[in-house]
Amino acid sequence: MVLEATMIVVDNSESSRNGDYVPSRFEAQSDAVNLIFSAKTQANPESSVGLMSMGGKGPEVLVTLTTDFGKILDGIHRTKIRGGTHLATGIQVAGLALKHRQNKSQRQRIIVFTCSPIEEDEKTLVKLAKKMKKNNISIDFVAFGELEGDNSAKLEAFNENVKGGDGSHLAIIPPGPNLLSDSLLTTPIMGGPGMEGGTGGGADGETAEGGGSRQFEFGVDPSMDPELALALRMSLEEEKARLEKEKKESEEKEGKTNLEGIREEDEAQPLLNKEGEASGSGSGSRDAETEQKDAKDDNPDKMDTA
């Protein structure tokens, strides 16, 4: 699986107090952060995740890149809701944190949650997007909450200019009965069936609002029942291994049958001829000697020594 270093940027501005997402915008982000950390580290144990906020007086790195889930939880609990957002500055700080990662073979990715009005203009965001693309940093946006006005247009412009080989995605999740983390599972950010670079829609054109519980592998939400999801996955792998074993045994058996049908040279020739002498290569050499002797006796130039 992909080896990544991921910085998650949460929106802890005053807008995150709103309760239009269950249970609140900030708590919904907390659940989604837990989901992203689990998905990244399970996909590759050597992947690392960091956490930072972009609200208040300015961006703050809460947790540097780590594989310790406890540090991420502690960072979320220490986050205070205050002030406005600093989107552009937050992305730049996250990029610096990724630059100082210990494992340089890790791909760089930033996942930004935004639920408040974006103060930066489109020109500034496009310039920043090109800079991030030049530094080989993929940036995913999870836009929810403040979806009206020019927020969506600014994020779409940023996404168009930052797209690279590793993929940068934009998921726009409207309010709904599902949790933000459930809706996030159906987006390309989490490797779901959502449309590439789209707004979090499902494979059948469903939005993230209504496609939550119907897009899970085996039809089971791994966050709700991880033991059942693991058992189903192990059962599928065992079945695949069994089918491969049967196929291999069948091919070996078929190859052995074909070898048995091949007739060896002189297999039907008896070991002894009619005169009681050994047949095969021995008799062939004896016949050759006899013919040579007869030819010698018929030679008219042969001197009679008798």
MOBELQUI-V316008 format. One record per residue. N is the residue number from 1. OMEGA is omega in radians with two decimals (999 if undefined). NEAR is the number of other C-alpha atoms within 8 Angstrom. D_CENTER is the distance of its C-alpha to the mean C-alpha in Angstrom with 1 decimal. Layout:
n = {N:N}
omega = {OMEGA:OMEGA}
near = {NEAR:NEAR}
d_center = {D_CENTER:D_CENTER}
//
This chain:
n = {1:2:3:4:5:6:7:8:9:10:11:12:13:14:15:16:17:18:19:20:21:22:23:24:25:26:27:28:29:30:31:32:33:34:35:36:37:38:39:40:41:42:43:44:45:46:47:48:49:50:51:52:53:54:55:56:57:58:59:60:61:62:63:64:65:66:67:68:69:70:71:72:73:74:75:76:77:78:79:80:81:82:83:84:85:86:87:88:89:90:91:92:93:94:95:96:97:98:99:100:101:102:103:104:105:106:107:108:109:110:111:112:113:114:115:116:117:118:119:120:121:122:123:124:125:126:127:128:129:130:131:132:133:134:135:136:137:138:139:140:141:142:143:144:145:146:147:148:149:150:151:152:153:154:155:156:157:158:159:160:161:162:163:164:165:166:167:168:169:170:171:172:173:174:175:176:177:178:179:180:181:182:183:184:185:186:187:188:189:190:191:192:193:194:195:196:197:198:199:200:201:202:203:204:205:206:207:208:209:210:211:212:213:214:215:216:217:218:219:220:221:222:223:224:225:226:227:228:229:230:231:232:233:234:235:236:237:238:239:240:241:242:243:244:245:246:247:248:249:250:251:252:253:254:255:256:257:258:259:260:261:262:263:264:265:266:267:268:269:270:271:272:273:274:275:276:277:278:279:280:281:282:283:284:285:286:287:288:289:290:291:292:293:294:295:296:297:298:299:300:301:302:303:304:305:306}
omega = {-3.06:3.07:-3.02:2.90:-3.01:3.00:3.12:-3.13:-3.13:3.13:-3.13:3.10:3.14:3.13:-3.11:3.06:-3.06:-3.10:3.14:3.00:-3.03:-0.18:3.01:-3.10:-3.11:3.12:3.09:3.07:3.14:3.11:-3.13:3.09:3.10:-3.14:-3.12:3.13:-3.13:-3.11:-3.10:-3.08:3.08:3.11:3.08:-3.08:-3.13:3.06:-3.12:-3.08:3.05:-3.08:3.05:3.11:-3.12:3.11:3.11:-3.12:-3.14:-3.14:-3.13:3.06:-3.11:-3.14:3.04:-3.07:-3.06:3.01:-3.13:-3.11:3.14:3.11:3.11:3.11:3.13:3.12:3.11:-3.11:3.13:-3.08:3.12:3.11:-3.11:2.98:3.11:-3.10:3.08:-2.99:-3.07:3.13:3.13:3.13:3.12:3.12:3.10:3.09:3.08:3.11:3.10:-3.12:-3.11:3.08:-3.10:-3.12:-3.07:3.11:3.11:3.02:-3.05:3.12:3.05:3.07:-3.04:3.00:3.12:-3.13:-3.12:-3.14:3.14:-3.07:-3.12:3.11:-3.06:-3.11:3.13:-3.12:3.12:3.11:3.11:3.13:3.12:3.11:3.12:3.12:3.13:3.14:3.12:3.10:3.07:-3.10:3.08:3.08:2.97:-3.08:3.08:3.14:-3.09:-3.11:-3.13:3.11:-3.06:3.11:-3.10:-3.14:3.12:-3.13:3.10:3.10:3.10:-3.10:-3.14:-3.08:-3.11:-3.09:3.11:-3.09:-3.10:3.06:3.01:-2.97:3.06:3.12:3.09:-3.02:3.11:3.11:-3.14:-3.12:-3.10:3.03:3.12:-3.14:3.10:3.12:-3.12:-3.13:-3.09:-3.09:3.10:3.13:3.12:3.13:-3.14:-3.08:-3.13:-3.11:-3.09:3.06:-3.06:-3.04:3.08:3.13:-3.14:-3.10:-3.13:3.12:3.12:3.02:3.13:-3.13:-3.04:-3.05:-2.98:-2.94:-3.05:-3.06:-3.10:3.08:-3.10:-3.14:-3.10:3.10:-3.10:3.12:3.13:-3.12:-3.07:-3.12:3.13:3.13:3.12:3.13:3.13:3.14:3.11:3.10:3.11:3.13:3.10:3.13:3.10:3.14:3.13:3.13:3.11:3.12:3.11:3.13:3.14:3.12:3.12:3.12:3.11:3.13:3.14:3.10:3.11:3.12:3.13:3.12:3.13:-3.11:3.14:-3.10:3.13:-3.09:3.13:-3.12:-3.09:-3.09:-3.13:-3.12:3.14:3.09:-3.09:-3.11:3.12:3.13:-3.12:3.12:3.09:-3.02:3.13:-3.14:3.14:3.14:3.11:3.12:3.13:3.11:-3.14:3.14:-3.14:3.14:3.14:3.14:3.14:-3.14:-3.10:-3.10:-3.08:-3.11:-3.10:-3.12:3.13:-3.11:-3.10:999}
near = {4:6:10:11:15:14:15:13:15:12:15:16:15:9:10:13:10:8:8:9:13:12:8:12:16:10:9:14:12:9:10:11:9:9:9:9:10:8:9:13:12:7:8:10:8:7:13:12:14:14:15:14:14:17:15:12:6:10:13:8:9:11:11:9:14:10:10:6:8:6:9:11:9:8:11:9:6:6:9:5:11:9:9:11:14:11:9:9:10:14:11:8:9:13:11:8:11:12:6:6:9:4:5:6:5:9:10:11:12:15:12:13:13:11:13:12:6:8:6:8:8:9:6:8:13:11:8:9:12:10:8:12:13:7:6:8:12:15:12:13:12:12:14:12:12:9:11:6:5:6:11:10:7:11:10:9:11:12:14:7:10:13:12:9:4:6:7:12:14:16:16:11:15:9:9:8:6:10:10:13:11:10:15:14:12:18:17:14:11:10:8:10:10:12:12:6:10:11:10:16:15:14:8:5:6:10:11:15:13:9:13:13:9:6:10:11:6:6:8:11:11:11:5:6:9:9:7:9:12:9:8:9:8:8:8:8:8:8:8:8:8:8:8:8:8:8:8:8:8:8:8:8:8:8:8:8:8:8:7:7:6:6:6:5:4:6:6:4:7:6:7:9:9:5:5:6:8:9:12:9:6:8:10:9:8:8:8:8:8:8:8:8:8:8:8:7:7:6:7:4:4:6:4:4:3:2}
d_center = {4.7:5.9:9.4:10.9:14.4:14.8:18.2:19.0:22.3:24.2:27.3:30.2:33.0:35.8:34.0:31.5:34.4:34.4:33.9:32.7:29.3:29.5:30.8:30.9:28.8:28.4:27.7:25.1:23.3:23.7:22.0:19.0:18.8:18.7:15.9:13.7:14.7:13.9:10.3:9.7:11.7:10.5:6.9:9.0:12.8:13.8:12.3:15.3:16.5:19.9:22.1:24.9:27.3:28.9:32.0:35.5:37.3:34.1:30.5:30.1:27.5:27.4:24.9:23.7:20.3:20.0:18.2:21.2:20.8:24.6:25.0:22.8:25.0:28.1:27.1:26.8:30.1:31.8:30.9:34.0:34.3:36.6:37.4:35.4:32.2:31.6:28.5:28.9:30.1:27.3:24.6:26.7:27.0:23.2:22.8:25.5:23.8:20.6:22.9:24.4:21.2:22.0:19.1:19.3:16.2:14.0:13.0:15.1:14.4:17.1:16.9:20.5:22.3:25.5:28.2:31.3:33.1:31.9:34.9:33.7:34.6:32.4:33.6:32.6:29.1:28.7:30.0:27.6:24.6:25.7:26.1:22.6:21.3:23.6:22.3:18.6:17.7:15.5:17.1:16.2:19.3:19.9:23.5:25.7:29.4:31.3:30.1:33.5:35.2:33.4:30.5:28.1:29.6:29.1:25.4:24.9:26.8:24.8:21.5:22.9:23.9:20.9:18.3:16.9:14.4:11.5:12.5:14.9:15.4:18.6:18.8:22.5:23.2:26.8:28.7:28.6:29.0:25.4:24.0:22.1:19.2:19.2:19.4:16.6:14.2:15.0:14.2:11.5:11.5:9.8:7.7:10.9:13.2:15.1:16.6:15.2:17.2:19.4:21.0:18.6:20.0:18.6:18.2:21.9:23.1:23.2:23.1:21.2:24.6:24.9:21.5:20.5:21.2:20.8:17.1:15.9:14.4:17.7:19.6:19.5:18.6:16.9:18.7:22.0:21.9:19.2:21.3:21.5:17.8:17.3:20.2:19.0:15.6:17.7:20.2:17.8:16.7:20.4:21.4:19.1:20.6:24.0:23.8:22.7:25.6:28.0:27.1:27.6:30.9:32.1:31.5:33.4:36.2:36.6:36.8:39.4:41.5:41.6:42.9:45.6:46.8:47.5:51.3:52.3:55.1:58.7:57.3:60.1:62.8:65.0:65.4:69.2:71.2:74.5:76.5:74.6:72.9:69.2:67.5:64.6:64.4:67.5:69.8:68.5:69.7:73.0:73.7:73.0:75.5:78.1:77.8:78.2:81.4:82.9:82.4:84.1:87.1:87.6:87.9:91.5:91.5:91.1:94.1:96.1:96.5:98.3}
//
